[in-house]
Amino acid sequence: GLATDGVATTAWKSEHYRSTFNKPGVGLVLDAGKVVRPASLAVSTETPGYNAQVQVGASPEGPFVAVSGSKEVTGRTTFALKPRRARYLLVWITSMPSGGVAAVNEVRVTARR
């Protein structure tokens, strides 16, 4: 809820990773409430410098399919998404910023009609 509450000062935060990030990734699953055709997803963060990609799926447990390339997330980063219908979107974080915690302050999804 903190990543979609419309308040820029609140955030979903990952666990803290002390040194290297020793797993494929960690993520935040978002429920669109119904099947949508997302066109883009914008992430705002207070912890720039982590890498992420967007994935989609039909269930909150997955499986998920990548619909964007990996990008470094800066203060606000927009991912253009490949066309694919889905209800659940996953912000998949594949590297941590300095400090070892990735924050997602706000997520905004734009859907195709």
C-alpha positions in Angstrom: 0.0 0.0 0.0 2.8 2.5 0.7 4.0 2.3 -2.9 0.5 3.2 -4.3 -0.9 5.6 -1.6 -0.2 8.8 -3.5 2.1 10.1 -0.8 5.7 10.6 -2.1 7.2 10.5 1.4 6.0 6.9 2.2 7.6 3.9 0.7 7.7 0.1 0.4 11.3 -0.9 1.4 13.2 -4.1 0.8 15.0 -5.9 3.5 18.5 -4.6 4.2 21.4 -6.3 2.4 24.8 -5.7 4.1 27.2 -6.4 1.3 26.6 -8.3 -2.0 23.1 -9.1 -3.2 23.4 -12.9 -3.4 20.1 -13.9 -5.0 18.4 -13.2 -8.4 16.2 -10.5 -7.0 13.6 -9.3 -4.7 10.3 -7.7 -5.7 7.1 -5.9 -5.1 3.9 -7.4 -6.5 1.1 -5.0 -7.5 -2.5 -6.0 -8.1 -4.2 -4.0 -10.8 -7.6 -5.3 -9.6 -8.5 -6.7 -13.0 -6.7 -7.8 -16.2 -5.1 -4.8 -17.9 -2.8 -4.1 -20.8 -0.1 -2.0 -19.1 1.9 0.3 -21.4 4.3 1.8 -18.9 5.2 1.8 -15.2 6.9 4.7 -13.4 8.8 4.2 -10.2 9.7 7.0 -7.8 12.4 6.3 -5.2 14.3 7.9 -2.3 17.1 5.4 -2.8 18.3 5.8 -6.4 20.9 3.5 -7.9 19.3 0.0 -7.9 18.5 -2.0 -11.0 15.0 -3.3 -11.7 12.7 -4.6 -14.5 9.0 -5.1 -14.7 7.4 -8.5 -15.0 3.7 -9.5 -15.3 1.6 -12.6 -14.4 -1.9 -14.0 -13.8 -1.3 -14.8 -10.2 0.4 -13.0 -7.3 2.6 -16.0 -6.8 3.7 -16.1 -10.4 5.0 -17.3 -12.7 6.0 -13.8 -14.0 7.2 -12.9 -17.5 9.5 -9.9 -18.2 7.9 -7.1 -20.1 10.7 -4.6 -19.8 14.5 -4.5 -19.9 16.5 -3.9 -16.8 17.1 -0.2 -15.9 18.9 1.7 -13.2 16.2 3.4 -11.1 16.9 7.1 -10.4 14.6 9.5 -8.6 11.8 8.8 -11.1 12.2 6.1 -13.8 9.7 5.0 -16.4 9.7 1.6 -17.9 8.1 1.1 -21.4 6.3 -2.3 -21.3 5.9 -4.8 -24.1 2.2 -5.5 -24.8 0.9 -8.3 -22.6 -2.4 -8.6 -20.7 -2.0 -9.3 -16.9 -3.5 -8.5 -13.6 -0.3 -8.6 -11.5 2.8 -6.6 -12.1 6.1 -7.2 -10.4 8.8 -4.6 -9.8 11.8 -7.0 -9.8 14.9 -5.5 -8.1 18.1 -7.2 -9.3 20.7 -5.0 -7.5 20.7 -2.9 -4.4 21.7 0.8 -4.1 24.4 1.9 -1.8 23.0 1.6 1.7 21.6 -1.9 0.9 17.9 -1.0 0.9 15.7 -0.3 -2.1 12.7 1.9 -1.7 9.7 2.2 -4.0 8.0 5.4 -2.9 5.3 5.5 -5.6 4.4 3.4 -8.6 2.2 4.6 -11.4 0.9 2.3 -14.2 -0.4 3.6 -17.5 -2.6 1.1 -19.3 -3.3 0.7 -23.0 -7.0 1.0 -24.0 
